[in-house]
Amino acid sequence: MRIVVVRTGGFTGIERRAEVDTSGRPDEEEWRALALAALVPAPPGLPADRVRDGFSYRITVDGRAVLCHDPNLSDAQRTLISRVLKEGA
């Protein structure tokens, strides 16, 4: 499974991109479950507006993508973004 996170926005507006390929990893199933949960859009009722100088994220998992914004991230999105940006190249 190929997971790509692109972060844009923030105070400086610099784009950051990271990617993780989970194929063959011992924790592949954990990544898969987290990635599939992160593809679910934000729950209804949360404001869709972005926060000034906040980050926007595009999460792509094997060609399927979701766009989300701080602070309206699900727990799965927040966790996946953090892990990919930390471990990805």
C-alpha positions in Angstrom: 0.0 0.0 0.0 1.3 3.4 -1.0 0.4 6.3 1.3 1.2 9.9 0.4 0.6 12.9 2.6 0.9 16.5 1.2 0.7 19.3 3.7 0.2 22.9 2.5 -0.6 26.2 4.2 0.6 27.3 7.5 2.3 30.6 8.3 5.0 30.2 5.6 2.9 28.3 3.0 5.6 25.8 2.3 4.5 22.4 0.9 5.7 19.3 2.6 5.3 15.8 1.0 6.0 12.4 2.5 5.3 8.9 1.3 5.3 5.5 2.9 5.2 2.1 1.1 3.8 -0.4 3.6 4.4 -3.5 1.3 6.3 -6.2 3.2 6.4 -4.3 6.5 5.7 -6.3 9.6 3.1 -3.6 10.6 1.5 -3.5 7.2 -2.0 -4.4 8.5 -1.9 -1.7 11.2 -1.0 0.8 8.5 -3.8 -0.5 6.2 -6.4 -0.1 8.9 -5.3 3.4 9.8 -5.1 4.5 6.2 -8.6 3.2 5.3 -10.0 4.9 8.4 -8.2 8.2 7.4 -9.9 8.2 4.0 -13.3 8.7 5.6 -14.2 12.4 5.4 -14.7 14.5 8.5 -17.9 13.8 10.4 -20.9 16.0 9.6 -21.3 19.0 11.8 -17.7 20.1 11.8 -17.1 23.4 10.1 -15.5 22.9 6.7 -13.7 26.2 6.9 -10.0 26.3 7.3 -8.3 28.2 10.1 -6.2 31.2 9.1 -2.6 30.0 8.7 -3.7 26.4 9.4 -2.6 23.4 7.5 -4.4 21.5 4.7 -3.6 17.9 4.0 -4.2 15.7 1.0 -4.0 12.0 2.0 -3.7 9.6 -0.9 -3.9 5.8 -0.4 -3.4 3.7 -3.5 -5.0 6.4 -5.7 -7.9 7.2 -3.4 -7.7 10.7 -1.8 -9.2 12.9 0.8 -8.6 16.6 1.5 -8.8 17.7 5.2 -7.9 20.7 7.2 -6.7 21.6 10.7 -8.3 21.6 13.2 -11.1 19.4 11.7 -9.1 16.1 11.4 -10.4 12.8 12.6 -8.2 10.9 15.0 -7.2 8.5 12.2 -6.3 11.3 9.9 -4.2 13.1 12.6 -2.4 9.9 13.5 -1.7 8.8 9.9 -0.5 12.3 8.9 1.9 12.4 11.9 3.3 8.9 11.1 3.7 9.5 7.4 5.4 12.9 7.9 7.7 11.3 10.5 8.6 8.1 8.6 8.1 9.1 5.0 10.8 10.2 2.6 
